[in-house]
Amino acid sequence: MKRAVLTILLACGVASLLWLAVFSWKNLRGIGPAIESPSRDIVKLIGPDGAEGGAPGMPLKLPPGFSISVFARGLGGPRVMVRDPGGTLLVSIPSRGRVVALPDENGDGTADRVVTVADGLSLPHGLAFR
């Protein structure tokens, strides 16, 4: 009697593990990160003049005719970006507890300066306007 119960329990355990393996294979493959972490800082991979179609070693692959460039450097972990009603880019930097504005007054595609809008915040994240 004991042997029959143990055999049934073992069979149920094996069937459960088999079901879990099949379920995982069918439903959970490929749910990891969409892109790999770059081998180096992506800003250094792009370079000062930008990158047409993606730079060597860069995890982003751009379609033909597209390019990528750096708008601002040295922000220290920016999180959320939004344009204010005047068109200036605002960025939250939770690790530094501040929100900064990045005006591009001459329209060259790079921030002219970093202006602190709010400082001493507790992990600022989202930005919204009313």
N, C-alpha and C positions, 0 to 999 in steps of 0.2 A: 504494500500500500504506500509506504513512504517513498519507495523507489519510483512508483508511477507519478506521484505528486511532484517529485523533484524533476522527473523527465518532462512533465507538462510545463513546469515553471521555466526550465531551461529552454524549451522550445519557444515559449512565449517571449523570453528575453532575446533569443536569437532573431525571432521574427520582428520584434520591436527595433532592434539595432539595424536590421536589413531595411525596414521601412524608413527609419530615420536617414540612413545613407542615401536611399533613392530619393526621398523628399529633398534633402539638402542638394543633391546633384541636380535635380530638375529645377529647383526654385531659388537657390541661394548662390549659384555661381555668378561671378561678376558683380557682386554688390560692393566690392571694395572701392577705393578711391578711383575716380574717373581718370586722373592723371597721376603719374609718379612724381614724387618730390624731385626737384632738379638737383643735379650733382653739385651745383654751385648756386650762389645767390642769383636769382633770375635777372636782377638789375645789371649784374656784371655780364651775364650772357647776352643781354640785349645790346649793350654798349652805348656810347654817347650819341651815335647817329641813328639809332633805331635798328630794326631788323626787318627785312623784306621777306615774307614767307616763313619766318622762323629762323633763329640762329642755331648753329650746331650745338647739340646737347640740351637745347631748350625743350621742355615738355609740351609746349604749345605748338601745334602745327596750323599755320595760317593758310587760308585759301589763296590762290594766285591773285595778285593785285592788292592784297591787304598787307599792312605793316603794323608794327607795334613799337612804341617808344615809351620812355620814362617821363612822367609828368612832374614828379617831385621825388626827391631822395631824402633819406635820413629821417623819416618820420617816426620810426621805432614801433612798428606793429599797427598800422592803420587798420580799422575794422569796417566801418560803414562810411560810404560816400554819398553825398546828395548835393544837388545844386540849390542855392538859395534863390529867392524870387528875382534877384539881380543877376543871376547867372554865375556867381562865384561858387567854386567847389568847396564844400565843407566836409571835414573828415573827423571822425571820432577816433581817438587813440586811447583805448581802455587801459593799457599797461602804464600809461603816463598820466591818466586821469584828466585828459583835456580834449577839447574840440578846437580844431584849427581851420582857418580859411586859407585857401590857396588861390589867390587871384592871378589871372593871366591877362594882364592889362594890355599887353602888346599883341596878343593873339598868336604867339609863336608855338603854342602847344606845350609849353612848360610853365610851371608856376614861377612867378616873378619873386615871390617871397612867401614865408610862412607867418601868418598872423594868428596869434592865440585869441580865440573867441571866448573860451571858458576854461578855467584851470582849477585844480583842486577838487575835481569830481571823483566820485566813487564808481570806477569802471564804466564810464559812459559808453553806450553802445548805439542804440538807434537814434536817428535824427528825424525830426518832423517839423513842419511849418503849419501855421494856422492862418 
